[in-house]
Amino acid sequence: MTQPSPQARADEGRSGFAAGWHQGWRAFLALLTALAALLGFSLPLAIVIVPLVLWWRRRRARRRG
């Protein structure tokens, strides 16, 4: 027989508003974690892509006239 995890045992006593508050807080923290992970990739990507886009637009403008 397996033992329930400490988190599962802690959640057993919650019901109603307290359970909703706790689950909402956990969802908010998960969202912040996901945003922080995306930010870690987006800044270096932006450092490469923004100059390339500006160069490309400048190049197209010279061709048009």
RASULRA-V952087 format. One line per field, one symbol per residue. psi: psi as a letter, one per 30 degrees, with the letter a starting at -180 (. if undefined). A space follows every 10 residues. Layout:
# RASULRA-V952087
psi->???
This chain:
# RASULRA-V952087
psi->klklleeeee fefklbeeee eeeeeeeeee eeeeeeeeef eeeeeeeeee eeeeeeeeee eeef.
